[in-house]
Every structure is written in C-alpha cells, then in structure tokens.
C-alpha cells in the first residue's frame, strides 16, 4: 500500500521563523506516522497503555519550544522514491519532517537509556517523567492483531530500542541502510551499524509481509480501544485521599469532596464500549482466505442476508455481554462465557430455519452463536465453543442450526466439494450435498444420540486447489458448534517408520470406522476437536489363525486433554459389527505424539469354548509378560495365553529402546 508522502509547506505567520512553522505543519500532517514510529521504538516493558501515552507524548514534545530553528537534522544521502528492498514508497527527508522524526527517535530511545550512576533495577529516567497526555480512569491499547502480529511484537520485545528503530525506519519510512545508520548516529545510538545488521534479521524471510504487519492495527497507537482501570484500586485510592483530606478540611468540605469523588467514579457514562458496538465488528474481505497463510476462522468472510442489520447485531452483542433471563446459555467444557475483550469478528448474520442467527469469532479462541426465534414467544439461545488453533479441516464448518434430527452447517469459503456418507456403509459412495450461495448446507441427518446405532452420517468435504490443500476429509457432528475431524493411522509396516494420521477416506480407514463409529456417542458434547483411529497392532488368534486388529481411538478436545478408547476388532461376519471396547482412559496423552507407546489386553473366547488372555502393544514393544493368576511371556508385540474367563492378570511390556510399559485399563 503506498505511503502518503510528507510535503513541504511554506505558509507562515508574520514574524514567526519559517522553520518552526514548517515543523508544526510537518508534525500535524504526519502525526500518525510519527506516533506509530515512536510506539514501535518504545520498550514493550512499559505495557501497551503506557506505550500509547508515551508515543503521543514523544511526538507532541518534538515541536521546538522556542522561536528558533529546530534542531539540526541528520545529514542523510539523497534517497530515491522507491526502496530497492521491498519496492515500497519512501518518506522524503525534507527538513521539517526529518527534524521531527529525529526528535521523536531521541525521546523514544531515551526510555531505555540510563546514566551510568542510575540504579540498574529502576526504569530509565525518561520512563519516570510525567508527561502529557494523561488519561485517568481508562486503559488505552491498540486493536489486538492475530498470531502473526503477536509473533512480530514478541520478536521486537527481545531486541534493544535501537534495533527496533532501525527496523521501523526501514519498513515504515523506507530508508536505506546508509540513511538509517546516519539517522541512528544522529539520535545518539552507540552502534548504529550493529543495530541495522540485527534489524535486517527481523521479519525474515518475508520482509514485505513484515511491512504489512507493522502497519496493522496492532502497532497503531492512534486507533485505540478503552477499558476501565482497576476499579477496586481506584476506589481504595479515592477513599485514602478522602481520609487524608479529612485532616485538613472541615466536615462539610469533606462531604462535598466525597460526593464529587463518587460522581467521578462512574466510568464511561454514555460511552459505547467498542467491543459491544456493531459498527466496530471486524469483517474479513470475501477473497482474503485465498491470499493468506492463516487458514482458520479469521479468514472467513462475513455472510448472511442480515449482516448489515445493526439492531440484530446489537441484540446479539448485548446478550453476549449480559444475557437476560430468557436467554439460554450453553458452553462446551473449558469455554468461558465472558464478554469480548475487543470487537469480535462477524462471520454470519441471517435467517435459518425460522430463527435469526448471528455467528461471531472472538480473537482466535471462541466461536459464539446467537439465535432468536423469528416468531413466537420463545427465548434466544447463546452458545459458546472453543476453536483454538483451528485449521483447514477443524475450521471447515460450523453448525448454524439443529432442528429435530437434522442440522445445517455454514461451510468455510475454501470448501469446493461437499457430500454426505454413512460410516456404517463403508462401501457406499458419498451423496452430493446442496450448498447455498452463502455457504449454508441443506439439512443433514444427525447421528443418533442414544438408543440404536443403525447409521452414522458424516460430511465429506474437499478443500480448494486455491490454497494448495486439495484433499477430501471427514467431519461429524458430535453436538458442539464445530464438528469433529475424523482421521486414521494405518497398521505399522515391518521395519518402516511410525505412520502418521491421514484422512479417513480410504477403504482401510472406512472399514475401521465402520466398526468403531458407534463408540463416538460417548464423546457427544465434550468439546472434541478431532478423533483418530490408530491401528496399533495386528494379532493372529489362537486355534485357527484368523487375525484381529487393535485400535486406539483418541479424541482430542479443543482445550487440550484427550480421551482414549482401546478397541479390539475380532473377525466378524458383518463389516459393521461393533468393536469391543477393552480400555477407556480420560485426560491422557496416550496414542498421541506425546504418548506413542501403548499396551492393552482382553479376555477372548475361541470357537472351541476355551478362554485366552490376549495382549498387544505398539511397534516399540518387543516383549510382553503376564503375571498374577496366569503367567506367560512372548517376544514381540503380541501375547496369547490360556486363562480362565475371570482370571486376574497383570500385563507389562518391555520396549525396544529400554523401559517398561503397563497395560492401559
């Protein structure tokens, strides 16, 4: 985006020095640019509120206080209008603007510069200096950005102010390295060349993207949000001040002062909180998803025929802030229902199945759905769900409405093909699903919540070639706002590296899910992000040589903890015969990349009527031992020993690289 160029102004008042008047004009015209520069250079240790105020103070103090010429400007080489590094427009070094910039740099750098005699644990003297502007009762901070902006801010906080200054001068003002070195030397930096070298390593490898991030709202102290300061602390300070005043004034004066304090204590009367203002809602452009490396809910464009309905959006935001008694609120486990700290992103506002539905995304953490009936006296509903670190698959769909045994989904803009299939019919191909212009699907059958399990409908989606993620994947409705992503990890190959989870769309994966789909009912409403079926072992059974499979079905939740079901798949006449669950463990890392070893066992009855204890371990297991009422051992990852039906057996395994493993229960 081209940067507005500072221009020379020549108008002066009679009798006023030309340089002072032009300096004032340059400061007023380029105030936002100078404040942003100061904000980037100031130490992040000040906190966002103090950095905002200090940035404005640094720029406002840059104007000369006398009627003499401004301070000597840095002598920099002549600059071209285009930067050879990024091809962006540069700010010309005319004298008034360059003078203001130099003064701002000196002030901002002083916040990290202390005299030698100054105690090392105390802030620099500049940070302690009381300056204008001063804000009482409010905290100011720029709009929060995304993960990329946060990473850049963290990287800037780890380098000295001189390096931040060099980085900002190159990317914001487009100065070449020689000009930056000269300007830093003029500002009093001890090692300008070193600062420029370190700044060159920031923002790599995509400096153009870093330039865009530096010009985002995260680093704009001229567009700020407000929050009240610590109200309890303010109240305590007011009371302490009133008590001190009581020693000096008469009781009548004290009463008047106390009344004034009480009136002054009400923050922001009549002021619209930005996070609850429909006009402040974030809205993503329609095609941004195809031009970003962050494919999640932040890339969803706003859709729906009522996205411009301020009254509906206002009701939804007010219900979010303070739900009335007739609003039913639900949250998935681990999700907070507090009001938004900043304006949320609007994803959808429209009419679906007899209700007005509004969908928000709150800062990368939560999806919030508000629904109110279009007719009748029923109350509204407010649903919260976590969506931390969503991606192409886990951010591909959101449930807009559920009516009876069907649901409608809003699909991500990167979904190019949509169909439905039944996990309990692995040989039946998917059926195309109609999707409207706004990305709303036709009604889809929901999995049965209880009772019989005769079908398990899922969505089969395909991502667009425009994001180089052209592949099909499965998601299923488990009762939360975001459907769960289903994957499959195949059996370990002989001597091959450990397999990785893959999409559950192949024949082998579909056969495994046909036998385990009904176990998904145990995960309903628990905030599940993804479920993986890991075929960790294959075992030849005694008395006949037929083979059985051992699966570890791991459900990962959005909040982190997972649940594991170990399932035993013995030969069956039907491809959809349910597997036997032999172990169930909550809040565990088993069967994840942080828990890659597993051992499980079960009692099994052969066709002859004899009972056995069977055990199997993952690929690193090279010996299994059984102790207790039955003793036995076997080299390798499987074990089968004769045992009574109710025999108590302890199973342990040894790992190829050392260590032991107990069986999961």
C-alpha positions in Angstrom: 0.0 0.0 0.0 1.6 3.3 -1.0 2.6 5.5 1.9 1.5 9.1 1.9 4.5 11.4 1.3 5.3 14.3 3.6 5.0 17.6 1.7 6.7 20.9 2.2 4.5 23.8 3.4 5.6 27.4 3.1 2.8 29.3 4.8 4.0 31.2 7.8 2.6 33.7 10.2 4.1 37.2 10.2 7.1 37.5 12.3 7.4 33.7 13.1 10.5 31.8 12.0 9.9 29.7 8.9 11.5 26.5 10.4 9.2 26.5 13.5 6.0 27.0 11.4 7.0 24.3 9.0 8.0 21.9 11.8 4.5 22.4 13.2 2.9 21.7 9.8 5.0 18.5 9.4 4.1 17.3 12.8 0.3 17.9 12.3 0.3 16.4 8.8 2.3 13.3 9.7 1.3 12.8 13.3 0.0 9.2 12.8 3.3 8.2 11.1 5.4 9.7 13.9 3.3 8.2 16.7 3.5 4.7 15.1 7.3 5.1 14.8 7.6 6.1 18.5 5.3 3.2 19.6 7.5 0.6 17.8 10.7 2.1 19.2 9.5 2.4 22.8 10.3 -0.5 25.1 7.4 -3.1 25.3 8.1 -3.4 29.0 6.2 -0.2 29.5 2.9 -2.0 28.8 0.6 -1.2 26.0 -1.2 1.6 27.9 1.9 3.5 28.8 3.4 2.9 25.4 0.4 4.6 23.8 0.6 7.6 26.0 4.4 7.8 25.8 4.3 7.6 22.0 1.9 10.5 21.8 3.9 12.4 24.4 7.2 11.9 22.4 5.6 13.3 19.3 3.9 16.2 21.0 7.2 17.2 22.7 9.1 17.1 19.4 7.9 20.6 18.4 10.5 23.2 19.3 9.5 25.2 22.3 11.4 28.3 21.3 11.0 30.5 18.2 14.4 29.5 16.9 15.1 27.0 14.1 14.6 23.3 15.0 17.4 21.0 16.0 20.0 20.1 13.3 18.7 17.3 11.1 20.6 14.2 10.2 22.6 14.5 7.1 21.5 11.6 5.0 22.3 10.7 1.4 19.8 11.6 -1.3 17.1 9.0 -1.4 15.3 7.5 -4.3 11.5 7.4 -4.2 11.4 3.6 -4.3 13.1 1.2 -1.9 15.2 -1.4 -3.6 14.4 -4.0 -0.9 10.6 -4.1 -0.9 9.6 -1.7 -3.7 7.6 0.4 -1.4 7.2 4.2 -1.3 9.7 6.1 0.9 9.2 9.1 3.1 11.4 12.0 1.7 13.9 13.6 4.1 12.6 17.2 3.9 14.0 19.3 6.7 10.8 19.8 8.9 9.7 16.2 8.8 13.3 14.8 9.3 13.7 17.2 12.2 10.5 16.0 13.9 11.5 12.4 13.2 14.9 12.8 14.8 13.4 14.4 17.9 10.9 11.6 18.2 13.6 9.0 17.9 15.8 10.6 20.6 12.8 10.8 23.0 11.7 7.2 22.4 15.3 5.8 22.6 15.7 7.7 25.9 13.2 5.3 27.6 15.9 2.6 27.5 18.9 4.8 28.1 20.0 5.4 31.7 23.1 7.3 33.1 25.9 5.1 34.5 25.1 6.1 38.0 21.4 5.2 37.7 20.4 2.1 39.6 20.2 -0.8 37.2 16.9 -2.2 38.5 15.0 1.1 38.0 13.4 2.2 34.7 15.3 4.8 32.7 14.6 8.4 33.9 12.6 9.2 30.7 10.1 6.4 31.7 9.5 8.1 35.0 9.0 11.6 33.7 5.3 12.8 34.0 4.2 13.9 30.5 1.0 14.8 28.6 -1.3 13.4 27.5 -2.6 12.0 30.8 -5.7 9.7 31.0 -7.4 9.0 34.3 -9.7 6.0 34.8 -9.2 4.4 31.5 -6.7 2.0 30.0 -5.8 2.5 26.3 -4.4 -0.1 23.9 -4.3 -0.6 20.1 -6.5 -3.2 18.5 -5.2 -6.7 19.0 -3.9 -8.5 15.9 -3.6 -12.1 15.1 -0.9 -14.7 15.7 1.5 -13.1 13.1 1.2 -9.7 14.7 1.8 -11.2 18.1 4.9 -13.0 17.0 6.3 -9.8 15.5 5.6 -7.9 18.6 7.3 -10.6 20.7 10.4 -10.5 18.4 10.6 -6.8 18.7 10.4 -7.0 22.5 13.5 -9.2 22.5 15.8 -6.6 20.9 17.1 -3.2 22.0 15.3 0.0 21.1 18.0 0.9 18.5 17.2 -2.3 16.6 13.5 -1.6 16.7 14.2 1.9 15.5 16.3 0.6 12.6 13.6 -1.9 11.7 10.8 0.7 11.8 12.8 3.3 9.8 13.5 0.7 7.0 9.9 -0.7 6.8 7.8 2.3 7.8 9.8 5.2 6.2 11.5 3.1 3.6 15.0 4.4 4.4 18.0 2.6 3.0 20.6 1.2 5.4 23.1 4.0 5.0 20.4 6.6 5.8 19.3 4.6 8.8 22.8 4.3 10.2 23.3 8.1 9.8 20.0 8.9 11.5 20.6 6.5 14.4 24.1 8.0 14.9 22.5 11.5 15.0 20.0 10.2 17.6 22.8 9.1 19.9 22.9 5.3 19.3 26.3 3.8 20.2 26.5 1.2 17.5 24.2 2.2 14.5 25.8 -0.4 12.1 25.2 -3.2 14.6 21.6 -2.1 15.1 21.0 -2.1 11.3 22.5 -5.6 11.0 20.3 -7.0 13.7 17.2 -5.3 12.3 17.9 -7.0 8.9 17.3 -10.3 10.6 13.8 -9.3 11.8 10.9 -10.2 9.7 12.8 -12.7 7.5 12.2 -14.3 5.2 9.2 -12.2 4.1 10.0 -8.6 4.8 7.1 -7.4 2.6 4.7 -9.3 5.0 6.5 -7.8 8.0 5.9 -4.4 6.5 2.2 -5.1 6.2 2.1 -6.3 9.8 4.0 -3.3 11.1 1.3 -1.1 9.5 -1.5 -3.1 11.1 -3.7 -2.0 14.0 -1.5 -3.9 16.5 1.1 -1.1 16.1 -1.3 1.8 15.6 -1.5 3.9 18.8 -3.8 6.4 17.1 -6.6 3.9 16.9 -7.1 2.6 20.4 -9.6 0.8 22.5 -10.5 1.7 26.0 -11.2 -0.2 29.2 -11.7 1.0 32.8 -8.7 0.8 35.0 -8.7 -1.3 38.2 -12.0 -0.1 39.8 -11.3 -1.6 43.2 -7.8 0.0 43.3 -9.3 3.3 42.2 -11.9 3.1 44.9 -9.3 2.4 47.6 -7.2 5.3 46.4 -10.2 7.7 46.4 -11.0 6.6 49.9 -7.4 7.1 51.1 -7.4 10.5 49.5 -10.6 11.4 51.2 -9.2 10.3 54.6 -6.2 12.4 54.2 -8.3 15.4 53.2 -10.3 15.0 56.4 -7.3 16.1 58.4 -7.1 19.4 56.5 -10.7 20.4 55.8 -13.9 20.7 57.7 -16.5 18.0 57.6 -18.7 20.0 55.2 -16.0 20.4 52.7 -15.1 16.7 53.0 -18.7 15.7 52.3 -18.8 17.8 49.1 -15.5 16.3 48.0 -16.7 12.8 48.7 -19.8 13.5 46.7 -17.7 14.7 43.8 -15.5 11.6 44.1 -18.5 9.3 43.9 -19.8 11.0 40.8 -16.4 10.9 39.2 -16.0 7.2 39.9 -18.6 6.2 37.3 -16.6 5.3 34.3 -17.6 6.0 30.7 -21.2 7.1 31.3 -23.0 7.3 27.9 -20.0 5.9 26.1 -20.4 2.9 23.8 -18.0 0.1 24.7 -16.1 -0.6 21.4 -16.4 -4.4 21.8 -20.2 -4.1 22.0 -20.6 -1.7 19.1 -22.0 -3.3 15.9 -20.1 -0.8 13.9 -16.8 -1.9 15.4 -17.2 -5.6 14.4 -14.3 -7.0 12.4 -15.3 -8.1 8.9 -13.0 -10.1 6.6 -12.9 -9.4 2.9 -14.5 -12.0 0.7 -11.3 -13.3 -1.0 -8.8 -13.0 1.8 -8.8 -16.7 2.5 -7.1 -17.3 -0.8 -4.3 -14.9 -0.1 -3.3 -15.7 3.5 -1.1 -18.3 5.2 -3.5 -18.4 8.1 -6.4 -20.6 7.1 -8.8 -20.6 10.1 -11.8 -18.7 11.2 -10.0 -15.4 10.9 -10.1 -15.9 7.1 -13.9 -16.5 7.0 -15.7 -13.7 5.2 -18.9 -12.3 6.7 -22.0 -13.8 5.1 -25.8 -13.8 5.6 -28.7 -11.7 4.4 -28.8 -9.7 7.8 -25.1 -8.9 8.1 -26.0 -5.2 7.9 -28.8 -5.4 10.5 -27.4 -3.2 13.3 -30.3 -3.9 15.6 -29.9 -7.7 15.4 -26.2 -7.4 15.8 -26.7 -5.1 18.8 -29.1 -7.5 20.5 -26.6 -10.4 20.0 -23.7 -8.4 21.4 -25.8 -7.2 24.4 -26.9 -10.7 25.1 -23.3 -11.8 25.0 -22.3 -9.1 27.4 -25.1 -9.6 29.9 -27.6 -12.4 28.9 -31.2 -11.7 30.0 -33.1 -14.3 31.9 -34.9 -15.6 28.9 -31.6 -16.4 27.0 -30.4 -20.0 27.3 -26.6 -20.1 27.6 -24.6 -23.2 26.8 -20.8 -23.7 26.8 -18.6 -26.6 25.8 -16.2 -27.8 28.5 -13.4 -25.4 29.1 -15.1 -22.5 27.4 -15.7 -19.2 29.2 -18.8 -17.1 28.5 -17.3 -13.7 29.5 -18.0 -10.7 27.3 -15.5 -10.0 24.5 -12.4 -8.0 25.4 -12.2 -6.5 21.9 -14.6 -6.2 18.9 -15.2 -9.8 17.7 -15.2 -10.9 14.1 -18.6 -11.2 12.4 -18.9 -14.4 10.4 -22.6 -14.7 9.7 -25.9 -12.9 10.3 -29.0 -14.3 8.6 -32.3 -16.3 8.9 -32.0 -20.0 9.2 -34.9 -22.5 9.9 -37.2 -19.9 11.5 -34.5 -18.1 13.6 -32.2 -15.1 13.2 -28.7 -16.5 13.7 -25.5 -14.5 14.4 -22.1 -16.1 14.4 -19.1 -14.4 15.9 -15.4 -15.4 16.2 -13.7 -14.0 19.3 -10.0 -13.4 18.9 -8.9 -16.8 17.8 -10.3 -18.6 20.9 -14.1 -18.9 20.7 -17.0 -19.3 18.3 -20.2 -17.7 19.7 -23.6 -18.4 18.1 -26.7 -16.2 19.0 -30.1 -17.4 17.8 -33.5 -15.8 18.4 -36.9 -17.1 17.0 -38.5 -15.1 14.2 -41.9 -15.8 15.6 -43.5 -16.9 18.8 -42.5 -16.1 22.4 -39.5 -18.4 22.8 -36.3 -17.0 24.2 -33.0 -16.7 22.4 -30.0 -19.1 22.7 -26.4 -18.2 23.2 -23.8 -21.0 22.6 -20.0 -20.8 23.2 -17.4 -23.2 21.9 -13.6 -23.2 21.8 -11.8 -23.1 18.5 -8.1 -22.7 19.5 -5.7 -23.2 16.6 -8.3 -24.2 14.0 -7.0 -25.1 10.6 -8.2 -26.2 7.1 -10.1 -29.2 8.5 -11.2 -28.2 12.0 -12.2 -24.7 10.8 -14.1 -26.0 7.8 -17.7 -25.9 9.2 -19.9 -24.6 12.0 -23.3 -25.8 13.0 -25.8 -23.0 12.2 -29.0 -24.7 13.4 -30.3 -28.0 14.6 -34.0 -28.9 14.1 -35.1 -32.4 15.2 -32.8 -35.0 13.8 -31.2 -32.7 11.2 -28.6 -29.9 11.2 -27.4 -27.2 8.8 -23.8 -26.2 8.5 -22.0 -23.0 7.4 -19.0 -24.0 5.4 -15.6 -22.3 5.1 -15.0 -20.4 1.9 -12.2 -22.9 0.9 -14.6 -25.9 0.7 -15.0 -26.7 -3.0 -16.9 -30.0 -2.8 -19.5 -31.3 -0.3 -21.1 -34.7 0.1 -22.5 -36.9 2.9 -21.9 -40.5 3.6 -22.7 -43.1 6.2 -19.8 -44.5 8.3 -21.8 -47.7 8.7 -22.0 -48.2 5.0 -18.2 -48.1 4.0 -18.8 -49.5 0.5 -21.5 -46.9 -0.4 -20.1 -43.8 -2.1 -21.0 -40.3 -0.8 -24.0 -38.4 -2.0 -23.7 -34.8 -3.2 -25.0 -32.2 -0.7 -26.6 -29.0 -1.8 -24.9 -25.8 -0.6 -26.4 -22.3 -0.9 -24.6 -19.2 -2.2 -23.8 -18.1 1.4 -22.2 -21.5 2.2 -25.2 -22.9 4.1 -25.8 -26.6 3.5 -29.1 -28.4 3.0 -30.3 -30.2 6.2 -28.0 -33.1 7.1 -29.0 -36.1 9.2 -27.5 -36.1 12.7 -26.0 -39.2 14.4 -28.4 -40.9 16.8 -27.8 -39.5 20.3 -29.0 -42.7 22.0 -30.7 -46.0 21.5 -29.8 -47.9 18.4 -26.9 -47.1 16.1 -28.1 -48.0 12.6 -26.3 -45.2 10.8 -23.6 -42.6 11.4 -23.9 -39.7 8.9 -20.7 -37.6 8.2 -19.8 -34.8 5.9 -17.1 -35.5 3.3 -15.6 -32.1 2.3 -12.9 -31.2 -0.2 -10.7 -28.2 0.1 -10.0 -25.8 -2.8 -6.9 -26.0 -5.0 -6.5 -22.3 -4.4 -4.9 -23.0 -1.0 -2.9 -26.0 -2.3 -4.7 -28.2 0.2 -6.8 -30.1 -2.4 -7.8 -33.2 -0.4 -11.0 -34.8 1.0 -11.7 -35.2 4.7 -14.5 -36.3 7.0 -16.2 -34.3 9.8 -19.0 -35.4 12.1 -21.5 -33.6 14.3 -20.8 -34.5 18.0 -23.2 -32.0 19.4 -20.8 -29.0 19.5 -20.7 -25.9 17.3 -17.7 -27.2 15.4 -17.8 -30.7 14.0 -15.0 -33.1 14.8 -12.4 -34.1 12.2 -12.0 -37.9 11.7 -8.6 -39.4 10.8 -7.0 -42.8 10.6 -3.5 -44.1 11.2 -2.8 -47.4 9.4 -1.1 -50.5 10.9 2.7 -50.3 11.4 4.7 -51.6 8.5 7.6 -54.0 9.1 10.8 -52.1 9.6 9.0 -48.9 8.4 8.9 -45.6 10.4 5.9 -44.9 12.5 2.9 -44.0 10.5 1.2 -40.6 10.7 -2.6 -39.9 10.9 -4.2 -39.4 7.5 -7.6 -38.6 6.2 -10.2 -41.3 6.8 -11.5 -41.5 3.3 -9.6 -44.6 2.0 -11.1 -48.2 2.0 -9.0 -49.4 5.0 -9.9 -46.3 7.1 -13.6 -46.6 6.2 -13.7 -50.2 7.2 -12.1 -49.4 10.6 -14.5 -46.6 11.2 -17.5 -48.8 10.2 -16.7 -51.0 13.3 -16.0 -48.1 15.7 -18.3 -45.3 14.6 -20.9 -46.0 17.3 -18.3 -45.5 20.0 -18.4 -41.8 19.1 -21.6 -41.5 21.0 -19.6 -41.5 24.2 -17.9 -38.2 23.1 -21.0 -36.2 22.5 -20.9 -32.6 23.8 -17.4 -32.9 25.3 -15.8 -30.3 23.0 -14.0 -32.7 20.7 -11.7 -31.3 18.1 -10.6 -34.4 16.2 -10.8 -38.2 16.6 -8.1 -40.6 15.2 -8.4 -44.3 14.8 -4.9 -45.8 15.2 -4.4 -49.4 14.2 -1.5 -50.0 16.5 -1.3 -53.8 16.3 -2.5 -56.9 14.3 -2.6 -60.3 16.1 -3.0 -63.8 14.8 -5.5 -65.5 17.1 -5.1 -69.0 18.6 -6.9 -72.0 17.3 -7.4 -71.2 13.7 -5.0 -68.5 12.6 -7.6 -65.7 11.9 -6.3 -62.2 12.5 -7.7 -59.4 14.8 -6.9 -55.8 15.0 -6.3 -53.5 17.9 -7.3 -49.9 17.6 -6.7 -46.9 19.8 -9.4 -44.3 19.2 -8.2 -41.0 20.5 -10.4 -37.9 20.9 -8.6 -34.6 21.2 -10.5 -31.8 22.8 -10.1 -28.1 21.9 -9.0 -27.4 25.5 -6.1 -29.9 25.3 -6.8 -33.2 27.3 -7.8 -36.2 25.3 -9.8 -39.4 25.8 -8.7 -42.8 24.6 -10.8 -45.9 23.8 -8.8 -49.1 23.1 -11.0 -51.3 20.8 -10.5 -54.9 19.9 -11.7 -55.9 16.4 -12.0 -59.7 16.1 -13.2 -61.3 12.9 -16.9 -60.8 12.3 -19.5 -61.8 9.7 -20.6 -58.1 9.2 -18.2 -55.3 8.3 -20.1 -53.1 10.7 -20.1 -55.4 13.7 -19.1 -53.1 16.6 -15.7 -53.5 18.1 -15.2 -54.4 21.8 -14.0 -51.5 24.0 -11.3 -53.0 26.3 -10.0 -49.8 27.9 -11.2 -46.3 28.5 -8.9 -43.5 29.7 -9.7 -39.8 30.2 -7.2 -36.9 30.3 -4.3 -38.8 28.9 -1.6 -38.4 26.3 -1.8 -42.0 25.1 -2.0 -42.6 21.4 -0.8 -39.0 20.6 2.6 -37.9 19.5 3.3 -37.4 23.2 2.3 -40.9 24.1 3.4 -43.2 21.3 3.6 -46.5 23.3 0.6 -48.5 24.3 -0.1 -51.9 25.7 -3.7 -53.4 26.1 -5.2 -56.7 26.9 -8.5 -58.5 27.0 -10.1 -61.9 27.7 -11.2 -63.7 24.5 -13.2 -66.9 23.9 -12.2 -69.2 21.0 -14.7 -71.2 18.9 -13.8 -74.3 20.9 -15.0 -72.6 24.1 -11.6 -72.1 25.6 -10.7 -68.7 27.1 -7.5 -66.8 26.5 -5.8 -63.6 27.6 -4.8 -61.6 24.6 -2.4 -58.7 24.7 -0.9 -56.4 22.1 1.4 -53.4 22.1 2.6 -50.8 19.7 5.6 -51.2 17.4 8.2 -50.4 20.0 7.1 -53.3 22.2 9.4 -56.4 21.9 8.3 -58.5 24.9 5.0 -58.9 26.9 4.7 -60.7 30.2 1.6 -61.8 32.1 1.7 -62.3 35.8 -0.9 -63.0 38.5 -3.3 -65.9 38.3 -1.8 -66.7 34.9 1.8 -66.5 33.9 3.2 -66.3 30.5 5.5 -64.4 28.2 6.1 -63.8 24.5 8.7 -62.0 22.4 7.3 -59.4 20.1 4.3 -57.1 20.3 1.5 -59.7 20.9 0.7 -62.3 23.5 -1.9 -65.1 23.8 -2.0 -67.4 26.9 -4.7 -69.9 28.1 -6.5 -68.5 31.2 -9.9 -68.9 33.0 -12.6 -66.4 32.0 -12.3 -64.3 35.1 -8.6 -64.7 35.8 -6.8 -61.7 37.2 -3.8 -60.9 35.1 -1.2 -58.1 35.2 0.3 -57.2 31.8 3.6 -55.5 31.3 5.8 -54.9 28.3 9.4 -54.1 27.6 10.3 -51.5 24.9 12.9 -52.0 22.3 14.9 -48.9 23.4 14.6 -49.7 27.1 11.9 -49.1 29.7 8.7 -50.9 30.7 5.0 -50.3 29.9 1.9 -51.2 31.9 -1.3 -52.1 30.2 -3.9 -49.4 29.8 -7.3 -50.1 31.5 
